[in-house]
Amino acid sequence: MPFSERRLALRPYWLLALVFSSVAGGAHADEHPAARAVHVMVINMFQLEAAPWLEALGPTTEIRVPGLSADYPVVRCTADDICQMTTGMGHANAAASTMALIFSGLFDLRQTYFLIAGIAGIDPARGTIGSAAWARYVVDSGIAHEIDAREMPPAWADGYFGILTGSPDVVPEFSYRTEVFRLDESLLSAALKLSATSSLEDSAELADYRRHYREPAARAAPAVVACDTLSSDTWWTGRRLGEHARHWTALLTHGAGVYCTTQQEDNATLNALTRGAQAGLVSTLRVAVLRTGSDFDRPYPGQAVLASLRAQLALADAGRVAADNLVPAGLPLVRAIAGHWAQWQTGVPANPTP
C-alpha cells in the first residue's frame, strides 16, 4: 500500500460476505437502559480524516464507548442522529473499534447507514490527488502467498499468488471470508447521484505535480468517480506493485472489479460489520465506502520509486486536500439520509431527495 496515511500516521465469499440484511434486535447492556438510534455513522480512521467531518457536522454529544481506541475513545453525535467515530489506523484497530461499537449496547444500529470515509493512494489511471472514489468492491491484497521477486519463477510478473494456489492467475478459495466484499448497488448509485456535482478542493501545488503524469485522469482536476479499493497493512508503492493491484482486484472479482485506491482498513471494518449483521445488530446493505486520493500509488514516467515517495511526502497540500474532499463528496449522502429519514428508513429510495 502506498504511504497515504503517513502524513499524520497514513494510509469475502463474494456477494454473500457482505450482502445480507439484518432484522433482529440485539440486547443492550443492563447499565444502558436505552440505546441511541443512529441514522448515519461516519467511520474515519485517524484525526486528519475526522477533523473536517467534525467541523462540518458540529456534533453536540459525546458518548464514551468501552473498547474503542485509547486515542479516539468517544463517538460524537448530532441532534439529527448523525454520529462519527474514529477507529485508529490499520486492520487490527479498524476491526476492534468497529466491533466495540456494534456490541457496546449503547447504539441501535439496525437501521443505520455506515459511511467509511478515508484517504488512500490512487491509481493515476483512475484519478488524481484529491479525487473521491466510491467503491463497489473492497478487496484484500494481504491474504496471499508471497515469493521474493528475486526468487520467483522467471515468467511471473510478481511474487504474489492466492493462498493454496500455484500461480498468480488462479483464483483462490475464499476461506477467510474476508477476501472480497461487494457493496450494495442501490446505495452506491444513490451516493454517486447525490455527489455528482460536488465541488472538490484543489491546489496549485497539486496541479503542478500531476502534470508529470501522462494519464488523463491523473492530469485532470479532482472529481467524483466510482472504482474499487484494495486493502493491505503494507504501505506499498511502485509501478510493478501497482500492476499487481490492478491484476489482483480483477482476479478476485472475476473481472468485474476495477482497482482504484489502496488503503489499510476497509476489509477489516467490513468484516466487523458483517459479524454485526450475523448477530442481527446492523445491516450490511447500508454500507458505503468513500476514499479520496492523497498520493499516487506509482511514480510518473522517468521518476524513481523512492524519489516518488519522497516527493509526494513533501507535498504540503496532498493529505489536507484529500481529507477535506471527503466531506463535499460524502456529505450529500449523509445529509440526504438524515434530512429525509422517512425516505431512507426502510431502504435506499429509488429517487433520493438531495
N, C-alpha and C positions, 0 to 999 in steps of 0.2 A: 504494500500500500504506500502511496506517496506520503509526503510529510505534512499533509494539510493541517493537522491539528497541532503541529509543533509550535504554532505562533504563541499560544499560551499553554501549551501542552497538547497538539493535533487531534490530526486525523488518524426434509423437507419433502413423504414423497409429495412433491409436485403440488398440484392444486389442493390435495387433501390436507396437507400440513397446515395450510392457513385458512382455506375456505370452508369453515363450518361455523354456524352461528350458535350462540349460547342463549338459552332461555331461562334456565333455572336460577334462582337466587342463592346467594351464599350467606352463611351465618356470620354474624358480627360478634366481635369480642364483647364480653359482658360489661366491660368498663366503658363501652361506647354505645349508649342507648340508641343512637340514630346515626346512620351513615349518610354522608353528604352525597347527594346525586350530582353527577358531573355531566355536562353536555359535551364539552371538548376538553381533552387532556393533551397539552402540548408537551412533548418529551424532547428535551435538549440534553446534550452530553457534557458540556462544560460551560464556564462562565461567559466566554466570548459569544457563544450561541444564545445563551439565556438572556443576556443583558438587553438586546433590542426587543425581545418579546415582553420582558417585564416593563420596559418603558412604554411599549405600545398598548399593553393590556391594562396597566395600572391596577394590579391586584390589591385587594383590601384586607385579605385574610391569609394568615399563615397557619399551616397545620403540620405539626411535627409528626413524622412517621417513623416508628422504630424500624431499623434495618436499612434505611437509606444511607447513602454515603455520608461519612462524617463531614465532608466538605460541603455537602448540599442536603442538610437534614430535614428540610421542610418542603411542603407543597404549597404553592401560593395560588389563591383563587380570587376571582372577581365576583361581583354581585350577580352577574348574569351566568354564573356556573361555568365559566372557562377557568381551567386550572393549568398550572405549569409546574413541571418537575425537572430536575437535573440529575442524571444518573451517575455521573462520573464516566471517564473515558475507558474504552476497551470492552471486549466481550464480557469479561467477568463482572465488571461494575454495572454494565447495562443490564445483564440478566438478573443480578442480585437486587438491584434497586427496583426494577420493574416488578419482580416477584414480591418484594416487600410491599410495594404499593398495592398490588392486587389483593394480597392476602392479609392486609392490615386490618380489615373490617371498618376502616374509617370512611370509606367511599363506596357508594353504589355505582358501579361501573358497567352495569348490564346493558345500558343503552348509550354508553359513552363512545364518542368518536375520538380516536387517537391520531395525533399528527406527530410523527417522528421527524424532527427538523434539525439538520446539522450541516456542517461544511464538509467538503470532500475534495479529493483530487478529481480531475476531469480529463477525459479523452479529448484532445483537440479536434478530433473528427466530429464531435458531438456538441461542443460548447466551448465557452471561454471562461476566464476567471470572472466570477460574478453571475454566471448563468445559473438558472434554477431548474432542476430536473425532477419531475415526478416519476417515480418508479412503478413499473408493472411487476417486474421480477426482482427478487432480492436473493443473491447467490453467494454462497460461502466458498471462497477460494482456499481457505486454510485447511479444509478436510481433504487431504491428498497425500500421496506418496511424493517424495522429492529425491531425485538423484542430483548430486552436484553437476553443474553444467560441464565441468571438465572431465567428468566420468560417464556422461550419459551416452547412449548409442549415437553414432555419428549422424544418422538420418533424422533424429529428433530435433524439433525447433527449440525445446526447452526441457528441463528435467522434471516437470510436474505431470503426474498422471493419477487417475482415480484410484481410491482405496480398493485393493484386491483385483485390480486390472493389470494388464501388462503393456498398455500402450496409451499415449496421450489422447488417442481418438476413440477410446472406448468409454461409454457412459457407465459410471459405477452404479452399483446398488445403493439406494439412499438409506443406508442402515442407521444413520444417525438421526434421521427425521428432521434435520435442520439444514440440509444442503441447499434447498431451494424453496422459497415461498412465492406464491403468486398472489398479488393483492387484488381486491375486488374491482372489477372492471367498471361498474357503475360509479363507484366513488372516485376512481381515477378520472373518469370522463368529466364528472362534476368539478373536480379540482382544476382540471385543465381549462374548462369553460369559464370558471369563475376567475381564474388568474391570467387569462389570455391577454388581457390589456394592461396588466400590471406594469408600472414604470420601475425599472430596476436601476440601481445606482451604478455608476461607472466612474473612472478617474482617468486623468491624462497619463498618469504613470502606467496604468494597466493597458491603456490603449497603445501607448508606445511600445510596451513589451510584447503585446500579442502580434504586432506587425512582423515579428520574426518568423511566425508560423505561416505555412502555406495553406492550411485547411481553411475554407471559408467560414466554418463555424467558429474556429479559434480567432480569426481576424475580426469577426463581427462584434458588435456591442452585446452585452449580456441580454439574454432572452429566456423566456419560459419554454421548456421543452419536455417531452416525455421520452425517457430512456432509462436503462436499468442500472442497478447498483450492485457492487461487489464488495463483500466484507472480508477483512483479514486483519488480525492484530499486527501483522508485519507491515511496516511503512515502506512499501516498495516504490521504486521509480525506475524509469528507463524504457527504451523502445522495445526490447525483447520481452520484458515483463508486461508491457502494455499490450503487445500482441497476444501473449498468453491470456491476459484478462479478457480480451475480445473472444478468443477461441473457447475459453472455459465457460464463459457466460452462454455462448451459443450452444456448446456441447450439452451442458446440464439442463438447458431449456428446450432441447430438441430443435434448435434453430429458431425458436420464437423470440428469445431474448436478445437485446442489443445493449452491449456494455457501454456505460457512460460515465459513472462516477465510482470512486473507490473510497471506502471508509472502514471503520473498525467494528461498529456495534450492531448493525441492523438485524443480522440473523439472530443474534443473541436476544435482542429486545423482542423480536417476533416469536422466538421460541417461548419466552416467558409469557407473552400474551396468549400463545396457543395453549400453554398449560392452564392459564386462567380460564380460557374458553372451555377446556375439558372439565373444569370444575364448575362451570356454569356462571362464572363471575364477569366475563367480558364477551363481546362478540368480535371475532376476527374479521368479519365482513366490514368492520368500521375502522379500518386502519389505513392510513395514508403515509407515504414516505417521501419526504422532500429533501433533496441535497443540493447545495449550491457549491460551485467550483471555487476553491480557494488557491489552487495551483494546477498547472498542467502535469499530467502523470508521466510525461516524457519530454525530452529536450526538443528544441527546434532544430531544423537541419543545420548541420555543421557544429552544433554545440555538444560538448561532452556531458555525460550524465551528471557527474559530480559538479561541474560548472552550473548546470541547470538547477541542481538542488540549492547551491549557494546563492545563485542569482534570485531565485524565487523567494528564498528566505529573506532576502534583502528588500523585497517589495513591501513598502510600508503600508500600502492600501489593500493588499490582497485579502488578508484574513478579515479585516474590518468590513470591506465591501461585501465579501461572501456572507458573513454573519448578518449584516444589515439587510441583505436582499432576501433572507429567509422570511422576513415579515411582509413586504409587499407581495411576495409570491404566495405565502401561506395564509395570511390574514383574511383574504376574501373568503376562503373556505370556512375558516373559523367563525368569522362574523355571520356568514350566511346560516350556519348551523345554529349558533346561539341566538341570532336575531329572528329566526323563523323556525323555532323548535317544533312547532306543530307540523311543519312540512317534513322534518327530518326524524322525528321521534320513532316512527315505525320503519324507517329505512330511507335510503337515498332517493330523493324525489327525481322524477324524470326531467323536470324543468325547474331547477332550483332558483329561488329568488335571490339576487345579489344582496 
